[in-house]
Amino acid sequence: MGLCIYILLLSLKRKKMGNIKKGNWWIWKVFWILLGITAVEVLLGIFKVEGILPVALIQNKILGLEWLTHIFLILTLIKAAYIVMIFMHLGDETSGFKWTILLPAFVLVPYLIFIILAEVAHFTTL
């Protein structure tokens, strides 16, 4: 009985996932997208060291961090979400399930960073 249900669910999933990836073109697409985002991060780091970036990105702070640091965090979260979507096959799931997995990460990571920064600010004033 369990095997019959498993086969039924598997066949339904195959019908839903009609765009099964064939060949290796998709891995190159992932490579170039991740390379582009990483190149932006590296260039921002180089520009910071060289002093080419606007002063507002380096000196102005929000929530205790420079704007540039927030940009790095956002780009890192985008890369992490993309990796999860592709390599953990989350991209083939329904929209609700995607948000169930990704939304806590996008909410909890900044929240945890805020908690850490608040504690550090409190600890340094002691």
N, C-alpha and C positions, 0 to 999 in steps of 0.2 A: 504493500500500500504506500509506504513512504517513498519507495523508488518510483512509483507511478506519479506521485505528486511532484517529486524532484524533476522528473523528465518533462512533465507538463509545464512547470515553472521555467525550466531551461528553454523549452521551445517558445514560450511566450516572450522570454527575454531576447531570444535570437530574432524574433519577428520585430521587436521594438528596436533592437540595435542593428538595423539594416546596414549601417555604414561601418562594417568591420574593417579595421585597418589592414591593408595588404601592402607588402613591401616595406621598405625602410624610409620612405619619404617623410613620414610623420616624425621620425626621430630627428631628422635634419631640421625640420621646421621648429621643433622644440629647442634644438641646439641654437639656432639663430636667434630665436626670441630671447632665450636666457642669456645668450652672449650679448645681445643688444642692451638689455637691462643692466647687466654687469658692467659693460663698457661705460654706460652713463654713470654708474656709481664710481668707477675708477677715475673717469675724467673729472667728476666733481671733487674727488679726493686730491687729484693732481692740481686742479685749479685752486683749491684751498691752500695747498702748500706754496704754490707760486704766487698767491695773492691776487689772482685774476677775478675771483668771485666778488660780487657786490658785498660791501661791508654789512649790509642788513642781514644777509644769510648767515654771517659768521658771528656777529656781535649781538644781534637782537635775539632775545630768548622768549620762549613761550613754554609754560609748565616746567621751567627750570632747564630746558635744553635749547640749544641753538636751532634755528630753522633748518640748517643743513643736516643736523642729526635727525630731525623729523623726516626730512626727505629720504635719508638713508633707511630709516625704519619702514617707511611706506613702501619703498622699492623692494626691500627685503620681504615684507609681507606679501607683496604682489608675486614675487618669485616663488615664495613658499606655496601660495595658493595655486599657482599655475602648475607647480610640480605635483601637488596633491591631485589636481584635476586630471593630469595626464597619466602619471605613473601609478597612481592608486585607483585609476579608472573612475574617479568621481565625476568626470565630465559626461559619462554615459548615464548617469542617474537622473532622477527627476529634479526639478528646480528646488522643491521644498527640502529634499534630502541634502542637496548641495549647501543650502543656507544653514541647515542644521549642523553641518560639520564645520563650515567656514566662519559663520558669524561669531561663535564663541571665541575663536582665535582672534578675530579682528576686534573684538570687544575686550577680551581678557588680557591680551598682550599689552595694549596701551594702559589698561587699568593697573596691571602689575608694575609696569614701568613707573607710573605715577606714584604708586605706593612706595616703591623703592626710593624714588627721588624725594618724596616727602619725608621719609624716615632719615635719609642722609642729611637733608636740610635740618631736621630736628636734632640729629646727633651732632652735627658740626656746631650748633649753637650752644651746646652744653659745655 
